[in-house]
Amino acid sequence: MTYLSIMAAPVKTTDKDRYLAHARATWPAFQRHGAIAMSENWGVDIPDGKLTSFPLSVKLEADEAIVIGWIVWPDKATCDAAWEKLEQEPEMANMDMPFDGRRMIFGGFETILEH
């Protein structure tokens, strides 16, 4: 089964195009290191929560939207090896980051069911 790197991040609404350019620029590097697919998703219907929610998880500010993205890998080993290599690539280190990485949440997930 596949393995996913998933993240949620707050992005200023005025930076939507800048974020999309960033996402497009990262895909070739991810693909070069074994990624199968990538998806970026702009939040449009994100309810506030009292105990927990997407807005609370990233400390969303009034002028921001939440972006959810994921990269599909063939397996965890490929993902781990890719991130190790990607962290050493100058193009990744010098990439424009159009979001506050301190408020990004992320993790790796093993697929347990696919249809």
Summary of the structure (lengths in Angstrom):
residues: 115
radius of gyration: 14.7
end to end distance: 11.6
largest distance: 41.6
contacts: 298
relative contact order: 0.33
helix: 37%
strand: 28%
